[in-house]
Amino acid sequence: MAALAEEQTEVAVKLEAEGPPTLLPPQAGDAAGEGGGGTTNNGPNGGGGNAAAASSAGGDGGTPKPSVAVPAVAPAGAAPVPAAAPEAGAPHDRQTLLAVLQFLRQSNLREAEEALRREARLLEEAAAGCSAPGEADGAGAEAASALLSRVTASAPGPAAPEPPGTGASGAAAAAVSGSATCPAAPGKVGSVAVEDQPDVSAVLSAYNQQGDPTMYEEYYSGLKHFIECSLDCHRAELSQLFYPLFVHMYLELVYNQHENEAKSFFEKFHGDQECYYQDDLRVLSSLTKKEHMKGNETMLDFRTSKFVLRISRDSYQLLKRHLQEKQNNQIWNIVQEHLYIDIFDGMPRSKQQIDAMVGSLAGEAKREANKSKVFFGLLKEPEIEVPLDDEDEEGENEEGKPKKKKPKKDNIGSKSKKQDPNAPPQNRIPLPELKDSDKLDKIMNMKETTKRVRLGPDCLPSICFYTFLNAYQGLTAVDVTDDSSLIAGGFADSTVRVWSVTPKKLRSVKQAADLSLIDKESDDVLERIMDEKTASELKILYGHSGPVYGASFSPDRNYLLSSSEDGTVRLWSLQTFTCLVGYKGHNYPVWDTQFSPYGYYFVSGGHDRVARLWATDHYQPLRIFAGHLADVNCTRFHPNSNYVATGSADRTVRLWDVLNGNCVRIFTGHKGPIHSLTFSPNGRFLATGATDGRVLLWDIGHGLMVGELKGHTDTVCSLRFSRDGEILASGSMDNTVRLWDAVKAFEDLETDDFTTATGHITLPENSQELLLGTYMTKSTPVVHLHFTRRNLVLAAGAYSPQ
């Protein structure tokens, strides 16, 4: 099966030109390498599943479909990552040089070792006055063993296999085996290899302080006492300093090898931090020695990105005056070097307002980060003439009188003739032109719209649940086509399975020899090219060499995207049910992928902390969206396709401009990794869900949080607005589907003057007023939600008995 996967990757079928003649041009520096990360396979532990028939709201039962045996896929070996050549001329690279020499000696590369020693000896003579030889050799020998594993795993040439649980493959495998969070993207903060990080020595040098280690507790206690004795209006804002100061002071003590003082400092003050930082504090507690800091992502994140605090001018002046009077230079230096204080004029914020916005790895977002103009309006729909059905044109009414004939054509484009003032220019980014099949699909969509149920508090939707049986907790991704005719599931056994949920079975195109015999001029040529012998309710797609974490159908239902732990995104044809292209750009597992609402473009995000924008006929990404401090767990296109939203394990949501790749919005407020995103149908609002069980609502135009929905007790894995935007549905790992009143949640936002002077609004205290209904499953976490064109809710998940 591994050979089959390689063959499908090599034989990449050239796609027909779907896009416009002018493509979105790649930017300078956006080209990505093609190396794929190593992979692991769960083997017999990861199983595919069978989709059971739909049942009524909240029910998991139904007539099960025939079970299908799942063949095991052989795991692929992890490819070594090339290491950058060391700069031997820099004094701080001496330890790395010694580690390389030891590696060359163990690899029997004598000539290379002697050449490097001769060069290093010259450098040692030049740097002889910098440090004592005994101290340098001792430090180098100590570092050599610590760095040897990194050099061995990353140097070119033969390398020992990685032990289980290490490297990109091990991290992903560990996330799969312990998937207590949303299956679509494991909820741990991913660690990227040290070679991908900024220079470690330069990062650590900032903590080389000469302060008295015994005074750190006194400094922190003095500041804590001052803040606690401040006026109530300032106390909440100044309390934001506790966590970042605690972390940086602890890291300074550890770096300067004051281990006992660091341990005492941590034990004394870690209990004073906010509860939503407890996971980070557990990681921090493992850093007890200087050597531990070099490969730890938490330390690097704190050092390379300043922690952002938003404080009113009055509170800041109060803090500054206190530090100057006490001459507390230790804390003042940390504030100057490691913190970014965003000062605003006006009344200080309350404790509730602050708690609603903090919690991310880098603090709050700067106000300037959300000031860019965002075109959140919808593009003007093309004018399409819709022929009316015969039964709607004429007939007899109940009294036997003939109905009045209606016009043969009905122009539905009049609804969007008026240009939305918030919409982007029609040609801002090149979009594919509508094909005849796309126009027919839009006509069918509009006909379904006329039969749509108008939802509200008094008219809730029905819920149809698809339960995957015998999946053995191996279901990792689900998607449903826009017309609700197909459902796809990604599994931990590396397969993608596609089901037809209508009586129409799945058929493949005939072989080339049989196609040559078909009359191409016949009216039913599209039916004749399909092979009835291949008709079935289920198709299994093989090609990935790791668990499949993301799946997305194209709007025209001709293609399916899947992303995997093997670092690739694959494009599958739903006409031949074979892999057309394997897109290689991510070097680590890819957690999610999604097609644009207009097709052609798609986005992916993964363990390497970046999201990438692709086009189906390009092997390389068109844009690279970099800025997150941890894994990109979920991605979503804006309805107008001009923007991409990404949710990350760094507990932030970012909105990216497809035109230039810039980040135009940063949303903070979640207290756990983010696993679900969805835009409102009008494009103005964004809903996000995370492991903290909360659903947050955002106004994209103003860049503000406008709502908080509480009720779930576990990770929110899926969110979806109804077709008319009246209802928001949320699915969670707590085995419930909840329906929320979206109209009431946004009713106070119709005017543009709803914000306060601080740029923040007061959230409603009781979100239960917005909860319209809670629907329990038997024992099935809700992985995916979908509203049909008539506003029926489709939900899906794998049965997980307790």
C-alpha positions in Angstrom: 0.0 0.0 0.0 3.0 2.3 0.7 4.1 1.7 -2.9 0.7 2.7 -4.1 0.9 5.9 -2.2 4.2 6.8 -3.8 2.9 5.9 -7.2 0.0 8.2 -6.8 2.2 11.0 -5.7 4.6 10.7 -8.6 1.9 10.4 -11.3 0.3 13.8 -10.7 -2.4 14.4 -13.3 -2.3 17.8 -14.9 -5.5 19.6 -13.8 -7.7 21.3 -16.4 -7.5 25.1 -16.0 -10.3 25.9 -13.5 -9.1 29.3 -12.6 -9.0 32.6 -14.4 -6.2 33.4 -16.9 -4.7 35.8 -14.3 -3.7 33.9 -11.1 -3.0 35.4 -7.7 0.8 36.0 -8.0 3.1 34.6 -5.4 4.9 37.2 -3.3 8.6 37.4 -2.8 9.7 35.1 -0.1 6.6 33.0 -0.1 8.0 30.0 -1.9 8.0 26.9 0.3 10.2 23.8 0.2 8.7 20.5 -0.8 10.1 18.4 1.9 7.5 16.4 3.8 7.8 15.5 7.4 8.2 12.0 8.7 5.1 10.1 9.6 3.9 7.3 11.8 0.9 5.1 11.4 -1.4 3.8 14.1 -1.6 0.4 12.5 -4.3 -1.8 14.0 -5.1 0.7 16.7 -6.4 3.3 14.2 -9.5 2.0 12.4 -11.8 3.2 9.8 -15.5 3.2 10.4 -18.9 2.6 8.9 -21.4 5.4 8.7 -24.7 4.5 10.2 -27.9 5.8 8.8 -29.2 9.1 10.0 -31.4 9.2 13.1 -33.6 11.8 14.6 -32.5 14.7 16.7 -29.9 13.7 19.3 -30.2 10.0 18.4 -27.3 7.8 17.4 -29.3 4.8 16.3 -30.3 3.7 12.9 -29.8 0.9 10.4 -26.0 0.4 10.2 -24.4 0.2 6.8 -22.4 -2.9 5.9 -19.0 -3.0 7.6 -15.9 -2.7 5.5 -12.6 -4.3 6.4 -9.8 -1.7 6.8 -6.5 -2.8 5.3 -3.5 -1.7 7.3 -1.1 0.9 5.7 2.6 0.4 6.2 4.2 3.3 8.1 6.7 5.4 6.3 10.1 6.3 7.8 10.9 9.8 9.0 13.1 11.8 6.7 16.0 13.6 8.4 15.8 17.4 8.3 19.0 19.0 6.9 20.9 21.1 9.4 22.2 24.5 8.8 26.0 24.8 8.7 27.4 26.2 12.0 29.1 29.6 12.0 32.3 28.6 13.6 33.5 32.1 13.8 31.0 33.2 16.4 32.2 32.6 20.0 28.7 31.5 21.1 28.7 28.7 18.6 31.6 26.9 20.3 29.3 24.3 22.0 27.7 23.5 18.7 31.1 23.1 17.1 32.2 20.6 19.6 29.0 18.6 19.2 29.5 18.5 15.4 33.0 17.3 15.9 31.8 14.5 18.2 29.2 13.5 15.6 31.8 13.4 12.8 34.0 11.2 15.0 31.2 8.7 15.7 30.3 8.6 12.0 34.0 7.8 11.0 34.3 11.0 9.0 37.9 11.5 9.9 38.9 13.8 7.1 36.0 16.2 7.7 36.7 16.1 11.5 40.4 17.0 11.0 39.6 19.8 8.6 37.1 21.3 11.0 39.5 20.9 13.9 42.2 22.8 12.0 39.8 25.6 11.3 38.5 25.6 14.9 42.1 25.8 16.3 42.7 29.0 14.4 39.5 30.4 15.8 40.4 29.3 19.4 43.7 31.2 19.1 41.9 34.4 18.1 39.4 34.0 21.0 41.9 32.9 23.6 41.6 36.1 25.6 37.8 35.8 25.8 37.6 32.9 28.3 39.7 30.5 30.2 40.4 27.2 28.3 39.3 25.0 31.2 36.0 26.7 31.6 35.3 26.7 27.8 36.2 23.0 27.4 34.1 22.0 30.3 31.1 23.9 29.0 31.7 22.5 25.6 31.9 18.9 26.8 28.7 19.4 28.7 26.9 20.9 25.8 28.2 18.3 23.3 26.2 15.5 24.8 23.1 17.7 25.1 23.3 18.8 21.4 24.4 15.5 19.9 20.9 14.2 19.5 19.9 17.3 17.7 22.9 17.1 15.3 22.4 13.4 14.7 18.8 13.8 13.9 19.3 16.8 11.6 22.7 16.3 9.9 22.7 15.1 6.2 23.6 11.5 5.5 22.8 8.3 7.5 20.9 9.0 10.7 19.7 6.8 13.5 15.9 6.4 13.5 14.0 8.7 15.9 12.9 7.0 19.1 9.1 6.9 19.7 7.5 10.1 20.8 10.3 12.4 19.5 10.4 14.7 16.4 7.4 15.7 14.4 6.1 12.2 13.9 6.3 11.4 17.6 4.6 14.6 18.6 1.7 13.9 16.2 1.5 10.3 17.2 1.3 11.3 20.9 -1.4 13.7 20.0 -3.4 11.0 18.2 -3.1 8.4 20.9 -4.3 10.7 23.6 -7.0 12.5 21.7 -9.1 13.8 24.5 -9.8 17.0 22.6 -11.2 17.7 19.2 -10.1 15.0 16.7 -9.7 17.5 13.8 -6.6 19.0 15.4 -4.9 17.7 18.6 -5.1 20.4 21.2 -1.5 20.4 22.5 0.8 23.4 21.8 3.1 22.0 19.2 6.8 22.2 19.6 8.9 23.0 16.5 12.4 21.8 16.1 15.1 24.0 17.6 16.7 24.5 14.2 13.5 26.4 13.1 13.7 28.8 16.0 15.7 32.1 16.2 19.3 31.8 17.5 19.0 30.2 20.9 22.2 31.8 22.3 21.0 35.3 21.4 17.6 34.6 23.0 19.1 33.4 26.3 21.7 36.1 26.6 18.9 38.6 27.6 18.6 36.7 30.9 22.2 37.2 31.8 21.6 39.5 34.7 23.8 40.3 37.7 21.1 41.1 40.2 21.0 39.6 43.7 19.1 36.4 43.4 17.9 36.6 47.0 16.1 39.9 46.3 13.8 38.5 43.6 11.2 37.4 46.0 11.3 40.7 47.8 11.0 42.7 44.5 8.0 40.6 43.5 6.3 40.7 46.9 6.8 44.5 47.1 5.1 45.0 43.7 2.3 42.5 44.7 1.6 44.4 47.9 1.5 47.7 46.1 -1.0 46.4 43.5 -3.2 44.8 46.1 -3.3 48.1 48.1 -4.2 50.2 45.0 -7.6 51.6 44.3 -10.1 49.1 42.9 -10.2 50.9 39.5 -6.4 50.4 39.0 -6.0 47.0 40.7 -7.5 44.9 38.0 -5.3 46.5 35.3 -2.1 46.4 37.2 -2.7 42.7 38.2 -2.0 41.8 34.6 1.7 42.3 35.4 1.8 39.4 37.8 2.1 36.6 35.2 4.6 38.0 32.7 6.8 39.3 35.5 6.7 36.0 37.3 7.7 34.1 34.2 10.6 36.4 33.3 12.0 36.6 36.8 11.9 32.8 37.2 13.7 32.3 33.8 16.4 34.8 34.8 17.0 32.8 38.0 17.2 29.5 36.1 19.4 30.9 33.4 21.9 32.3 35.9 22.0 28.9 37.6 20.3 30.0 40.9 18.3 26.8 41.0 17.4 26.9 44.7 16.3 30.5 44.5 14.3 29.7 41.4 12.5 26.8 43.0 11.6 28.8 46.1 10.4 31.7 43.9 8.2 29.4 41.8 6.7 27.6 44.8 5.9 30.9 46.6 4.2 32.7 43.8 2.9 30.3 41.2 -0.4 29.9 43.1 -1.1 33.6 42.7 -1.5 33.4 38.9 -4.8 33.2 37.0 -6.3 29.7 36.5 -6.1 30.0 32.7 -2.3 30.0 32.9 -2.0 26.8 34.8 -1.1 24.7 31.8 1.7 27.1 30.9 3.0 27.1 34.5 3.2 23.3 34.5 5.5 23.5 31.5 7.5 26.3 33.1 7.9 24.2 36.3 9.9 21.6 34.2 12.6 24.2 33.4 14.8 23.8 36.4 18.2 24.0 34.8 19.9 26.3 32.2 20.2 23.4 29.8 16.4 22.9 29.8 15.8 26.4 28.4 17.5 25.9 25.0 14.9 23.7 23.4 11.8 24.9 25.3 9.2 26.6 23.1 7.5 28.4 26.0 10.7 30.2 26.9 11.5 31.1 23.3 7.9 32.4 22.7 8.2 34.7 25.7 11.6 36.0 24.6 10.9 36.5 20.9 7.5 38.1 21.3 6.8 40.8 23.8 3.9 40.1 26.1 1.2 42.7 25.4 -0.7 44.5 28.2 -3.4 47.1 27.7 -3.4 49.6 30.6 -5.0 53.0 31.0 -2.7 56.0 31.2 -3.6 56.7 34.8 -2.8 53.1 35.9 0.5 53.2 34.0 1.6 56.5 35.6 0.8 55.0 39.0 3.0 52.0 38.3 5.8 54.1 36.9 5.8 56.4 39.9 5.9 53.4 42.3 8.9 51.7 40.6 10.8 55.0 40.5 10.2 55.7 44.2 11.3 52.2 45.2 14.2 52.2 42.7 13.1 48.8 41.6 15.3 48.6 38.6 15.0 44.8 38.3 11.3 44.9 37.6 11.5 48.1 35.5 14.1 46.5 33.2 11.8 43.5 32.6 8.9 45.8 31.8 11.1 47.8 29.4 12.7 44.8 27.6 10.0 42.0 27.6 6.6 43.7 27.9 4.7 45.9 25.5 2.3 48.1 27.4 -0.5 49.5 25.1 -1.6 52.7 26.9 -5.0 54.1 26.2 -6.8 57.2 27.4 -10.0 56.9 29.4 -11.4 55.0 32.3 -9.6 51.8 33.4 -11.2 48.6 32.4 -13.0 46.4 34.8 -12.0 42.9 35.9 -14.7 41.4 33.7 -13.5 43.2 30.6 -9.9 42.3 31.2 -10.6 38.6 31.8 -12.7 38.4 28.6 -9.7 39.5 26.5 -6.6 37.9 28.1 -5.4 34.3 28.1 -3.2 33.9 25.0 0.5 33.1 25.0 1.4 36.7 24.0 -1.2 38.6 26.0 -3.7 40.8 24.3 -3.6 42.1 20.7 -2.3 45.6 20.1 -5.0 48.1 19.2 -3.1 48.9 16.0 -3.4 45.3 14.9 -7.2 45.6 14.4 -7.3 49.0 12.8 -6.8 47.9 9.2 -9.7 48.3 6.7 -11.5 44.9 6.2 -13.9 44.4 3.3 -16.3 42.0 5.1 -19.2 42.4 2.7 -20.3 39.9 0.1 -19.4 40.0 -3.6 -22.2 40.8 -6.0 -23.9 37.6 -7.2 -23.9 37.1 -11.0 -27.3 37.5 -12.6 -28.7 34.1 -13.5 -32.1 33.5 -15.0 -34.0 30.7 -13.3 -36.7 28.8 -15.2 -39.7 28.0 -13.0 -40.8 24.5 -12.5 -43.8 23.3 -14.6 -45.9 22.7 -11.6 -45.3 26.3 -10.5 -46.1 27.8 -13.9 -49.7 26.7 -14.4 -52.3 24.4 -13.0 -55.6 24.4 -11.1 -56.2 25.8 -7.7 -58.4 24.1 -5.1 -61.5 25.7 -6.6 -60.8 24.2 -10.0 -60.0 27.5 -11.7 -56.8 27.7 -13.7 -53.9 29.5 -12.1 -52.6 32.7 -13.6 -49.5 31.9 -15.7 -46.2 33.2 -14.5 -43.3 34.4 -16.6 -41.1 31.7 -18.0 -38.0 33.4 -16.5 -37.4 34.8 -13.1 -34.3 36.9 -12.5 -32.9 36.1 -9.1 -29.9 38.4 -9.4 -32.0 41.4 -8.5 -31.5 40.5 -4.9 -27.9 41.5 -5.0 -28.0 44.2 -7.7 -27.1 46.8 -5.1 -23.4 46.8 -4.4 -22.5 46.2 -0.7 -20.5 49.2 0.5 -18.4 46.9 2.7 -17.7 44.4 -0.1 -14.3 44.3 -1.8 -13.9 45.2 -5.5 -15.1 42.4 -7.7 -11.6 42.0 -9.2 -9.6 42.5 -6.0 -8.4 38.9 -6.2 -8.9 36.8 -9.4 -11.7 34.2 -9.0 -12.6 31.4 -11.4 -15.3 32.1 -13.9 -18.6 30.2 -13.5 -19.0 27.2 -15.7 -22.3 26.0 -17.0 -22.4 23.3 -14.3 -21.8 26.0 -11.6 -24.7 28.0 -13.0 -27.0 25.0 -12.9 -26.0 24.3 -9.3 -26.8 27.9 -8.4 -30.2 27.6 -10.0 -30.9 24.5 -7.9 -29.7 26.3 -4.8 -32.1 29.1 -5.4 -35.0 26.7 -5.9 -34.1 25.0 -2.6 -34.0 28.5 -1.0 -37.6 29.1 -1.8 -38.5 26.0 0.2 -36.2 26.9 3.1 -37.6 27.0 6.6 -37.3 30.3 8.4 -35.7 29.5 11.7 -36.0 31.3 15.0 -36.7 30.8 18.8 -40.2 29.5 17.9 -39.1 27.4 15.0 -36.0 25.3 15.7 -34.4 23.1 13.1 -34.5 19.3 13.0 -31.2 17.6 13.6 -30.1 14.5 11.7 -27.1 12.7 13.2 -24.7 10.4 11.3 -23.0 8.1 13.7 -19.8 6.3 12.6 -19.7 2.9 14.1 -16.7 0.6 14.7 -14.4 3.6 14.2 -12.4 2.7 17.4 -11.9 6.4 18.1 -10.2 6.7 14.7 -12.4 9.3 13.1 -10.4 12.5 12.8 -12.2 14.6 10.2 -15.6 14.9 8.6 -17.0 17.1 5.8 -20.3 17.3 3.9 -20.9 18.7 0.4 -22.9 21.9 0.1 -25.8 20.1 -1.4 -25.7 17.5 1.4 -25.3 14.6 -1.0 -21.9 13.3 0.0 -20.1 12.8 3.3 -16.4 12.2 3.8 -14.5 10.9 6.8 -10.8 11.0 7.5 -9.4 8.2 9.7 -6.4 7.4 11.8 -5.6 4.4 9.5 -4.6 6.9 6.8 -7.7 6.4 4.6 -10.4 8.8 3.4 -13.8 7.3 3.0 -16.6 8.9 0.9 -20.3 7.9 1.3 -23.3 8.8 -0.7 -26.2 9.8 1.6 -28.7 9.8 -1.2 -30.1 6.9 -3.2 -27.7 7.8 -6.0 -24.6 5.6 -5.8 -21.0 6.6 -6.4 -19.7 5.7 -9.8 -16.3 6.0 -11.4 -15.5 7.0 -15.0 -15.0 4.2 -17.4 -11.6 3.1 -18.6 -10.0 4.9 -21.5 -10.6 2.0 -23.9 -14.3 2.1 -23.1 -14.6 5.9 -23.3 -13.4 5.8 -26.9 -16.5 3.9 -27.9 -18.9 6.5 -26.6 -20.7 8.9 -28.9 -19.5 12.3 -27.6 -22.4 14.1 -29.3 -25.2 12.2 -27.5 -27.3 14.1 -25.0 -26.6 11.7 -22.2 -22.9 11.5 -22.7 -22.3 12.4 -19.0 -24.2 9.3 -18.0 -22.6 7.0 -20.5 -19.1 7.8 -19.3 -19.9 6.4 -15.9 -19.2 2.8 -15.2 -22.2 1.1 -13.6 -20.1 -1.8 -12.5 -18.3 0.4 -10.0 -21.5 1.8 -8.4 -21.4 1.6 -4.6 -22.4 3.6 -1.5 -18.8 3.8 -0.3 -15.4 4.6 -1.9 -12.1 4.3 0.0 -9.2 6.5 -1.0 -5.7 5.3 -0.2 -2.5 7.4 -0.4 -1.7 9.1 2.9 0.9 7.5 5.2 -0.5 9.0 8.4 -3.8 9.9 10.1 -6.0 12.2 8.1 -6.8 15.3 10.1 -8.7 17.5 7.6 -11.1 17.0 4.7 -12.9 19.5 2.4 -15.2 19.1 -0.7 -14.9 21.5 -3.6 -18.0 23.6 -4.2 -18.7 21.8 -7.5 -18.3 18.4 -5.8 -15.7 17.2 -8.3 -12.8 17.2 -5.9 -11.9 16.4 -2.3 -9.0 17.8 -0.2 -7.4 15.8 2.6 -4.6 16.8 5.0 -2.6 14.4 7.0 0.1 13.8 9.6 2.5 12.9 6.7 2.8 16.7 5.9 0.9 16.7 2.6 -2.4 17.9 1.3 -3.9 15.6 -1.4 -6.4 16.5 -4.1 -8.7 13.6 -5.0 -10.9 13.3 -8.0 -14.5 12.3 -7.3 -14.9 11.2 -10.8 -12.2 8.6 -10.8 -11.7 8.4 -7.0 -7.9 8.6 -7.4 -5.3 11.1 -6.1 -4.5 13.8 -8.6 -1.9 15.9 -6.8 0.1 15.7 -3.5 0.9 19.2 -2.3 4.1 19.3 -0.3 5.1 22.4 1.6 4.4 21.7 5.3 7.3 19.9 7.0 5.0 18.7 9.9 1.5 17.3 10.3 -1.2 19.3 8.6 -4.2 19.7 10.9 -6.8 21.3 8.6 -7.5 22.3 5.0 -10.5 24.0 3.4 -11.6 25.0 -0.1 -12.5 28.5 -1.0 -16.3 29.1 -1.4 -15.5 29.8 -5.1 -13.2 26.8 -5.5 -9.8 26.8 -7.1 -8.0 28.2 -4.0 -7.6 26.4 -0.7 -5.9 26.9 2.6 -4.0 24.6 5.0 -2.6 24.9 8.5 -0.5 22.7 10.6 2.1 21.9 13.2 4.7 24.2 11.7 2.7 27.2 13.0 1.9 28.7 9.6 -1.1 28.6 7.2 -0.6 28.3 3.5 -2.7 29.4 0.6 -2.7 27.2 -2.5 -4.2 27.0 -6.0 -5.2 23.6 -7.3 -3.0 24.0 -10.4 0.1 25.1 -8.5 2.4 22.8 -6.6 3.8 25.6 -4.5 1.8 27.8 -2.1 0.8 31.3 -3.2 0.9 32.8 0.2 2.4 31.8 3.6 0.6 33.3 6.6 3.1 33.3 9.5 2.6 34.9 12.9 1.1 32.3 15.2 3.2 31.1 18.1 1.9 27.5 18.1 0.1 25.0 15.9 -2.6 26.3 13.4 -5.4 23.9 14.3 -8.2 25.2 12.1 -8.7 27.3 9.0 -11.7 28.9 7.3 -12.3 31.1 4.2 -14.4 34.3 4.5 -17.6 34.1 2.3 -16.1 36.6 -0.1 -12.8 34.6 -0.4 -10.7 37.7 0.2 -9.7 36.7 3.8 -8.7 33.6 5.7 -9.2 33.0 9.4 -6.9 30.7 11.4 -7.3 29.4 14.9 -4.2 28.3 16.8 -3.0 26.5 19.9 -1.5 29.9 21.0 -5.2 30.8 21.9 -5.5 33.5 19.2 -7.5 33.9 16.1 -6.0 35.7 13.1 -7.6 37.1 10.0 -5.3 37.2 6.9 -5.7 39.2 3.7 -5.4 36.9 0.7 -4.3 39.7 -1.5 -1.1 40.6 0.3 -0.7 38.0 3.1 -1.0 40.6 5.9 -2.6 39.9 9.2 -5.5 42.4 9.5 -7.1 41.1 12.7 -5.9 39.4 15.9 -8.6 38.2 18.4 -7.6 37.1 21.9 -9.9 35.9 24.7 -9.9 32.1 24.6 -8.3 30.3 27.4 -7.4 27.2 25.5 -6.4 26.0 22.0 -8.9 27.0 19.3 -10.5 24.1 17.3 -13.4 25.6 15.3 -14.3 28.6 13.3 -17.2 29.8 11.2 -18.3 33.0 9.5 -21.8 34.4 9.5 -23.5 34.2 6.1 -23.3 38.1 5.7 -19.6 37.9 6.4 -19.6 40.5 9.2 -19.3 38.2 12.2 -17.0 35.3 13.2 -17.7 32.6 15.8 -14.8 30.6 17.4 -14.7 27.6 19.7 -11.9 26.2 21.9 -11.0 23.6 24.5 -12.2 26.0 27.2 -15.8 25.1 26.2 -16.7 28.7 25.3 -18.0 30.1 22.0 -16.8 33.7 21.3 -18.4 36.0 18.8 -16.4 38.7 17.0 -17.3 41.8 14.9 -14.8 41.7 12.0 -15.4 45.3 11.0 -14.6 46.8 14.4 -12.2 44.0 15.5 -14.0 43.5 18.8 -15.5 40.6 20.8 -19.2 41.1 20.9 -20.5 37.9 22.6 -19.6 35.0 24.8 -21.7 31.8 24.8 -21.2 29.5 27.8 -22.7 26.0 28.3 -20.4 23.4 26.8 -18.2 21.5 29.3 -15.6 20.2 26.8 -13.9 21.2 23.5 -16.1 22.9 20.9 -15.2 21.0 17.8 -17.7 22.4 15.3 -19.6 25.6 14.7 -22.1 26.5 11.9 -24.5 29.3 11.2 -27.8 28.6 9.6 -28.2 29.6 6.0 -30.1 32.8 6.9 -27.9 33.5 9.9 -30.7 33.2 12.4 -29.3 30.3 14.4 -25.7 29.3 15.5 -25.2 25.6 16.1 -22.2 24.3 18.2 -21.0 20.7 18.6 -18.7 19.6 21.4 -16.8 16.7 22.8 -19.3 16.7 25.7 -21.7 14.8 23.4 -24.1 17.7 22.8 -25.4 19.9 20.0 -26.5 23.4 21.2 -28.5 26.0 19.3 -28.0 29.7 20.0 -30.1 32.7 19.0 -27.7 34.6 16.7 -30.2 37.4 16.0 -30.5 38.3 19.6 -26.7 38.1 20.1 -26.1 40.7 17.5 -29.2 42.9 17.9 -27.3 45.7 19.7 -24.6 46.0 17.0 -26.6 47.6 14.3 -25.2 51.0 15.0 -21.6 52.1 14.7 -21.4 53.8 18.1 -21.8 50.8 20.4 -18.2 50.7 21.6 -16.9 52.4 24.7 -13.9 54.7 25.0 -11.6 51.8 25.7 -12.5 50.1 22.5 -14.4 47.3 24.4 -18.0 46.6 25.1 -19.5 45.0 28.2 -20.6 41.4 27.4 -24.0 40.1 28.6 -23.5 38.2 31.9 -26.1 35.5 31.2 -25.5 33.8 27.9 -28.2 31.2 28.8 -30.7 33.7 27.5 -29.3 33.0 24.0 -29.5 29.2 24.4 -32.4 27.9 22.4 -31.9 24.1 22.9 -29.5 21.4 24.0 -29.5 18.0 22.3 -27.6 15.1 23.8 -26.2 12.2 21.8 -26.0 8.7 23.4 -22.2 8.6 23.6 -21.0 10.4 20.5 -18.7 13.5 20.4 -19.9 15.9 17.8 -17.1 16.3 15.2 -19.0 18.1 12.4 -22.1 20.2 11.8 -23.8 21.3 8.6 -26.9 23.2 7.6 -28.6 21.9 4.5 -30.0 24.4 1.9 -33.4 24.0 3.6 -31.9 24.6 7.1 -31.9 21.0 8.3 -29.0 20.3 10.7 -26.7 17.4 9.8 -24.3 16.3 12.6 -21.6 13.6 12.6 -19.3 11.9 15.0 -17.9 8.5 16.0 -19.6 6.4 18.6 -17.4 6.3 21.7 -18.8 4.1 24.5 -17.7 5.0 28.0 
